[in-house]
Amino acid sequence: MAENLDGYGVQLRSKTTTPSDNQIWLFTNDGYIICKAYPEFALTSMATIIPGDGDNFVAEGIRMNEDDPFISFAGICPKCAANSPFIHRQR
């Protein structure tokens, strides 16, 4: 059975004068970066790295909506178990 990595795209924006819990990121003792507002989710790489010539590479992200030009390279997804095939995307 194939596993999926489902979550939500993350956008970088200017910090507000008084940051909300949505803008506060914490580093956990077990190696995750979590949003204070959603501690059950971890910051996750959504990029696919494609090797290029020499030391070059191309990073491809995920388009959130067909008609939206925004491409996400990071997201928040439920924390992966240590034996998950996606754990490298959260470490």
Secondary structure, 3 states (H helix, E strand, C coil): CCCCCCCEECCCCCCCCCCCHHHCEEECCCCCEEECCEEEEEEEECCEEEECCCCCEEEECEECCCCCCCEECEEEEECCCCCCCCHHHCC
